[in-house]
Amino acid sequence: MTEASGEASGESRGVKPQVFDDPAIDALVKMLLELASESWVTRARLAALEAKVGSVEDVVLPAAAEAQLAAERDAFVKKLFGVLER
């Protein structure tokens, strides 16, 4: 689509369409899909890990790994809820 045709249709380049009347509902749906995606990836990776090493219930992570995981968790939460700031 050229810029001219985008302007003619009233649609800007890079603007995502709004599906629901309330943009907050769009944001909630996006959050739900992000969570579902993350959950599925985690389940698949855990299943692969357990197929190789058995149960991971008793695994204790080193302090450095715990700190890295906490930083990744904070980034995930920021990404997940960041959609509400737009």
DSSP file (Angstrom, degrees, kcal/mol; ACC not computed):
  #  RESIDUE AA STRUCTURE BP1 BP2  ACC     N-H-->O    O-->H-N    N-H-->O    O-->H-N    TCO  KAPPA ALPHA  PHI   PSI    X-CA   Y-CA   Z-CA
    1    1 A M              0   0    0      0, 0.0     2,-0.1     0, 0.0     3,-0.0   0.000 360.0 360.0 360.0 132.3    0.0    0.0    0.0
    2    2 A T     >  -     0   0    0      1,-0.1     4,-2.1     4,-0.0     5,-0.2  -0.413 360.0-109.2 -83.8 164.9    1.4    3.4   -0.9
    3    3 A E  H  > S+     0   0    0      1,-0.2     4,-2.6     2,-0.2     5,-0.2   0.908 118.5  54.4 -59.8 -41.3    1.2    6.4    1.4
    4    4 A A  H  > S+     0   0    0      1,-0.2     4,-2.2     2,-0.2    -1,-0.2   0.917 109.8  45.5 -61.2 -43.8   -1.3    8.1   -0.9
    5    5 A S  H  > S+     0   0    0      1,-0.2     4,-1.6     2,-0.2    -1,-0.2   0.849 111.4  53.8 -70.9 -30.6   -3.7    5.1   -0.8
    6    6 A G  H  <>S+     0   0    0     -4,-2.1     5,-1.7     2,-0.2     4,-0.5   0.901 110.4  46.5 -65.8 -40.6   -3.2    4.8    3.0
    7    7 A E  H ><5S+     0   0    0     -4,-2.6     3,-0.9     1,-0.2    -2,-0.2   0.883 109.0  55.5 -67.5 -38.0   -4.2    8.4    3.4
    8    8 A A  H 3<5S+     0   0    0     -4,-2.2    -1,-0.2     1,-0.3    -2,-0.2   0.849 108.4  47.7 -64.1 -33.7   -7.2    8.0    1.1
    9    9 A S  T 3<5S-     0   0    0     -4,-1.6    -1,-0.3     2,-0.2    -2,-0.2   0.561 112.4-119.1 -85.2  -6.5   -8.5    5.1    3.2
   10   10 A G  T < 5S+     0   0    0     -3,-0.9     2,-0.5    -4,-0.5    -3,-0.2   0.583  75.1 125.5  81.0   8.7   -8.1    7.1    6.4
   11   11 A E      < -     0   0    0     -5,-1.7    -1,-0.3    -6,-0.2     2,-0.2  -0.896  51.9-144.0-107.1 127.3   -5.7    4.5    7.7
   12   12 A S    >   -     0   0    0     -2,-0.5     3,-1.3    -3,-0.1     2,-0.2  -0.580  28.0-101.7 -85.9 149.9   -2.2    5.5    8.9
   13   13 A R  T 3  S+     0   0    0      1,-0.2     3,-0.1    -2,-0.2    -1,-0.1  -0.489 106.3  16.8 -67.5 138.6    0.8    3.3    8.3
   14   14 A G  T 3  S+     0   0    0      1,-0.3     2,-0.5    -2,-0.2    -1,-0.2   0.401  91.8 126.4  82.1  -3.0    1.9    1.4   11.5
   15   15 A V    <   -     0   0    0     -3,-1.3    -1,-0.3     1,-0.0     0, 0.0  -0.777  55.5-137.1 -91.0 126.9   -1.5    2.0   13.3
   16   16 A K        -     0   0    0     -2,-0.5    -4,-0.1    -3,-0.1     2,-0.0  -0.616  24.5-110.1 -83.0 140.4   -3.1   -1.2   14.5
   17   17 A P        -     0   0    0      0, 0.0     2,-0.5     0, 0.0    -1,-0.1  -0.347  24.8-124.6 -68.0 149.1   -6.8   -1.6   13.9
   18   18 A Q        -     0   0    0      1,-0.2     3,-0.0    -2,-0.0     0, 0.0  -0.847  24.1-174.8 -94.1 126.8   -9.1   -1.4   17.0
   19   19 A V        +     0   0    0     -2,-0.5     2,-0.2     3,-0.1    -1,-0.2   0.880  65.3  47.1 -90.0 -43.9  -11.3   -4.5   17.2
   20   20 A F  S    S-     0   0    0      2,-0.2     6,-0.1     1,-0.1     5,-0.0  -0.633  84.4-117.8-100.7 158.5  -13.5   -3.7   20.1
   21   21 A D  S    S+     0   0    0     -2,-0.2    -1,-0.1     1,-0.1     3,-0.0   0.873 105.0  57.9 -60.4 -37.8  -15.4   -0.4   20.8
   22   22 A D  S >> S-     0   0    0      1,-0.1     4,-1.2     2,-0.0     3,-1.2  -0.849  75.1-151.0 -98.1 120.1  -13.4    0.1   24.0
   23   23 A P  H 3> S+     0   0    0      0, 0.0     4,-2.1     0, 0.0    -1,-0.1   0.772  95.8  65.9 -61.8 -23.5   -9.6    0.2   23.5
   24   24 A A  H 3> S+     0   0    0      2,-0.2     4,-2.3     1,-0.2     5,-0.1   0.862  98.0  53.2 -65.0 -33.9   -9.1   -1.1   27.0
   25   25 A I  H <> S+     0   0    0     -3,-1.2     4,-2.5     2,-0.2    -1,-0.2   0.910 106.8  52.0 -67.2 -40.9  -10.7   -4.4   25.9
   26   26 A D  H  X S+     0   0    0     -4,-1.2     4,-2.3     1,-0.2    -2,-0.2   0.922 110.3  49.3 -57.7 -43.5   -8.2   -4.6   23.0
   27   27 A A  H  X S+     0   0    0     -4,-2.1     4,-2.4     1,-0.2    -2,-0.2   0.900 110.8  49.3 -64.0 -41.3   -5.4   -4.1   25.5
   28   28 A L  H  X S+     0   0    0     -4,-2.3     4,-2.6     2,-0.2    -1,-0.2   0.893 110.3  50.4 -65.6 -39.7   -6.9   -6.9   27.8
   29   29 A V  H  X S+     0   0    0     -4,-2.5     4,-2.5     2,-0.2    -2,-0.2   0.915 110.1  50.4 -64.0 -41.9   -7.2   -9.3   24.9
   30   30 A K  H  X S+     0   0    0     -4,-2.3     4,-2.4     2,-0.2    -2,-0.2   0.923 110.9  49.2 -61.5 -43.7   -3.6   -8.6   23.9
   31   31 A M  H  X S+     0   0    0     -4,-2.4     4,-2.6     1,-0.2    -2,-0.2   0.922 110.7  50.6 -60.2 -44.3   -2.5   -9.2   27.5
   32   32 A L  H  X S+     0   0    0     -4,-2.6     4,-2.6     1,-0.2    -2,-0.2   0.910 110.8  48.1 -61.1 -43.5   -4.4  -12.5   27.6
   33   33 A L  H  X S+     0   0    0     -4,-2.5     4,-2.4     2,-0.2    -1,-0.2   0.883 110.6  51.6 -66.6 -37.7   -2.9  -13.7   24.3
   34   34 A E  H  X S+     0   0    0     -4,-2.4     4,-2.6     2,-0.2    -2,-0.2   0.933 112.2  46.5 -61.7 -45.8    0.6  -12.8   25.6
   35   35 A L  H  X S+     0   0    0     -4,-2.6     4,-2.7     2,-0.2    -2,-0.2   0.914 112.0  50.0 -63.3 -43.1    0.0  -14.8   28.8
   36   36 A A  H  X S+     0   0    0     -4,-2.6     4,-2.4     2,-0.2    -1,-0.2   0.914 112.0  48.5 -61.8 -42.6   -1.4  -17.7   26.8
   37   37 A S  H  X S+     0   0    0     -4,-2.4     4,-2.3     2,-0.2    -2,-0.2   0.942 113.3  46.2 -63.0 -48.6    1.6  -17.7   24.5
   38   38 A E  H  X S+     0   0    0     -4,-2.6     4,-2.3     1,-0.2    -2,-0.2   0.897 112.2  52.1 -61.1 -40.7    4.1  -17.5   27.4
   39   39 A S  H  X S+     0   0    0     -4,-2.7     4,-2.5    -5,-0.2    -1,-0.2   0.919 110.0  47.7 -63.1 -44.0    2.3  -20.2   29.3
   40   40 A W  H  X S+     0   0    0     -4,-2.4     4,-2.5     2,-0.2     5,-0.2   0.918 111.2  49.9 -66.1 -42.4    2.3  -22.6   26.3
   41   41 A V  H  X S+     0   0    0     -4,-2.3     4,-2.5     1,-0.2    -1,-0.2   0.916 111.7  49.8 -60.8 -42.6    6.0  -22.0   25.6
   42   42 A T  H  X S+     0   0    0     -4,-2.3     4,-2.6    -5,-0.2     5,-0.2   0.915 110.5  49.3 -63.4 -43.4    6.8  -22.7   29.3
   43   43 A R  H  X S+     0   0    0     -4,-2.5     4,-2.4     2,-0.2    -2,-0.2   0.920 112.4  47.8 -62.2 -43.0    4.7  -25.9   29.3
   44   44 A A  H  X S+     0   0    0     -4,-2.5     4,-2.1     2,-0.2    -2,-0.2   0.918 113.9  46.3 -65.1 -43.4    6.5  -27.2   26.2
   45   45 A R  H  X S+     0   0    0     -4,-2.5     4,-2.5    -5,-0.2    -2,-0.2   0.899 112.5  50.1 -67.2 -39.7    9.9  -26.4   27.5
   46   46 A L  H  X S+     0   0    0     -4,-2.6     4,-3.0     2,-0.2     5,-0.2   0.911 109.8  51.0 -64.7 -41.7    9.2  -28.0   30.9
   47   47 A A  H  X S+     0   0    0     -4,-2.4     4,-1.9    -5,-0.2    -1,-0.2   0.909 111.3  48.2 -61.9 -41.5    7.9  -31.1   29.2
   48   48 A A  H  X S+     0   0    0     -4,-2.1     4,-1.2     2,-0.2    -2,-0.2   0.918 113.3  47.8 -64.5 -42.9   11.1  -31.3   27.1
   49   49 A L  H >X S+     0   0    0     -4,-2.5     4,-2.8     1,-0.2     3,-0.5   0.931 112.1  48.3 -63.4 -46.6   13.2  -30.8   30.2
   50   50 A E  H 3X S+     0   0    0     -4,-3.0     4,-1.9     1,-0.2    -1,-0.2   0.821 105.8  58.4 -66.6 -30.1   11.4  -33.4   32.3
   51   51 A A  H 3< S+     0   0    0     -4,-1.9    -1,-0.2    -5,-0.2    -2,-0.2   0.829 115.0  38.1 -65.8 -30.1   11.6  -35.9   29.4
   52   52 A K  H << S+     0   0    0     -4,-1.2    -2,-0.2    -3,-0.5    -1,-0.2   0.893 135.3  14.4 -85.3 -43.8   15.4  -35.5   29.6
   53   53 A V  H  < S-     0   0    0     -4,-2.8    -3,-0.2     1,-0.4     2,-0.2   0.476  97.0-122.6-117.8  -3.7   16.1  -35.3   33.4
   54   54 A G     <  +     0   0    0     -4,-1.9    -1,-0.4    -5,-0.4    -2,-0.2  -0.542  69.0   1.2  90.0-162.7   12.9  -36.3   35.2
   55   55 A S        -     0   0    0     -2,-0.2     3,-0.2     1,-0.1     0, 0.0  -0.264  50.5-161.1 -63.1 142.6   11.0  -34.2   37.7
   56   56 A V    >   +     0   0    0      1,-0.1     3,-1.2     2,-0.1    -1,-0.1   0.243  62.5 106.9-106.2  11.5   12.3  -30.7   38.3
   57   57 A E  T 3  S+     0   0    0      1,-0.2    -1,-0.1     3,-0.0    -2,-0.0   0.843  82.5  42.3 -59.6 -36.4   10.4  -30.3   41.6
   58   58 A D  T 3  S+     0   0    0     -3,-0.2     2,-0.3     2,-0.1    -1,-0.2   0.348  82.8 122.1 -97.4   6.7   13.6  -30.6   43.8
   59   59 A V    <   -     0   0    0     -3,-1.2     2,-0.5     1,-0.0    -3,-0.0  -0.531  45.5-159.9 -72.9 131.9   15.9  -28.5   41.7
   60   60 A V        -     0   0    0     -2,-0.3    -2,-0.1     0, 0.0    -3,-0.0  -0.964  12.0-140.1-113.6 122.1   17.4  -25.6   43.6
   61   61 A L        -     0   0    0     -2,-0.5     5,-0.0     1,-0.1     0, 0.0  -0.523  22.3-107.6 -80.5 146.1   18.8  -22.8   41.5
   62   62 A P     >  -     0   0    0      0, 0.0     4,-2.3     0, 0.0     3,-0.3  -0.304  35.3-105.9 -64.2 158.4   22.1  -21.0   42.4
   63   63 A A  H  > S+     0   0    0      1,-0.2     4,-2.4     2,-0.2     5,-0.2   0.866 120.5  53.7 -56.1 -40.6   21.7  -17.4   43.7
   64   64 A A  H  > S+     0   0    0      1,-0.2     4,-2.2     2,-0.2    -1,-0.2   0.890 109.6  47.8 -64.3 -38.9   23.0  -15.9   40.4
   65   65 A A  H  > S+     0   0    0     -3,-0.3     4,-2.4     2,-0.2    -1,-0.2   0.881 110.4  52.0 -69.1 -37.8   20.4  -17.8   38.4
   66   66 A E  H  X S+     0   0    0     -4,-2.3     4,-2.2     2,-0.2    -2,-0.2   0.908 110.1  49.2 -62.3 -42.3   17.6  -16.8   40.9
   67   67 A A  H  X S+     0   0    0     -4,-2.4     4,-2.0     2,-0.2    -2,-0.2   0.908 111.7  48.3 -64.6 -42.4   18.7  -13.1   40.4
   68   68 A Q  H  X S+     0   0    0     -4,-2.2     4,-2.4     1,-0.2    -2,-0.2   0.907 111.1  50.8 -63.4 -42.1   18.6  -13.5   36.6
   69   69 A L  H  X S+     0   0    0     -4,-2.4     4,-2.5     1,-0.2    -2,-0.2   0.890 108.4  52.1 -63.1 -39.9   15.2  -15.1   36.8
   70   70 A A  H  X S+     0   0    0     -4,-2.2     4,-2.3     2,-0.2    -1,-0.2   0.899 109.9  49.1 -63.6 -40.2   13.9  -12.2   38.9
   71   71 A A  H  X S+     0   0    0     -4,-2.0     4,-2.1     2,-0.2    -2,-0.2   0.908 111.9  48.5 -65.3 -41.8   15.2   -9.7   36.4
   72   72 A E  H  X S+     0   0    0     -4,-2.4     4,-2.2     2,-0.2    -2,-0.2   0.883 109.9  52.7 -65.3 -38.0   13.6  -11.6   33.6
   73   73 A R  H  X S+     0   0    0     -4,-2.5     4,-2.6     2,-0.2    -2,-0.2   0.925 108.5  50.0 -62.1 -44.6   10.3  -11.8   35.5
   74   74 A D  H  X S+     0   0    0     -4,-2.3     4,-2.2     1,-0.2    -2,-0.2   0.895 111.0  48.9 -61.9 -40.6   10.4   -8.0   36.1
   75   75 A A  H  X S+     0   0    0     -4,-2.1     4,-2.4     2,-0.2    -1,-0.2   0.888 110.9  51.2 -65.7 -38.8   10.9   -7.4   32.3
   76   76 A F  H  X S+     0   0    0     -4,-2.2     4,-2.9     2,-0.2    -2,-0.2   0.925 110.4  47.7 -63.6 -45.7    8.1   -9.8   31.5
   77   77 A V  H  X S+     0   0    0     -4,-2.6     4,-2.7     2,-0.2     5,-0.3   0.906 111.8  50.7 -63.3 -41.3    5.7   -8.0   33.9
   78   78 A K  H  X S+     0   0    0     -4,-2.2     4,-1.3    -5,-0.2    -1,-0.2   0.917 113.5  45.1 -62.6 -43.0    6.7   -4.7   32.4
   79   79 A K  H  X S+     0   0    0     -4,-2.4     4,-0.6     2,-0.2    -2,-0.2   0.919 114.2  49.5 -64.9 -44.4    6.1   -6.0   28.9
   80   80 A L  H >< S+     0   0    0     -4,-2.9     3,-0.6     1,-0.2    -2,-0.2   0.936 121.2  32.0 -62.7 -49.7    2.8   -7.6   29.8
   81   81 A F  H >< S+     0   0    0     -4,-2.7     3,-1.6     1,-0.2     4,-0.4   0.569  97.9  85.7 -88.8  -8.7    1.3   -4.6   31.6
   82   82 A G  H >< S+     0   0    0     -4,-1.3     3,-1.5    -5,-0.3     4,-0.5   0.791  77.2  69.6 -59.7 -28.4    3.0   -2.0   29.4
   83   83 A V  G X< S+     0   0    0     -4,-0.6     3,-0.7    -3,-0.6    -1,-0.3   0.776  92.0  59.3 -62.5 -25.2    0.2   -2.3   26.9
   84   84 A L  G <  S+     0   0    0     -3,-1.6    -1,-0.3     1,-0.2    -2,-0.2   0.661  96.4  62.0 -77.5 -15.6   -2.1   -0.6   29.4
   85   85 A E  G <         0   0    0     -3,-1.5    -1,-0.2    -4,-0.4    -2,-0.2   0.608 360.0 360.0 -83.9 -12.7    0.2    2.5   29.4
   86   86 A R    <         0   0    0     -3,-0.7    -1,-0.2    -4,-0.5    -2,-0.1   0.471 360.0 360.0 -79.8 360.0   -0.4    3.2   25.7
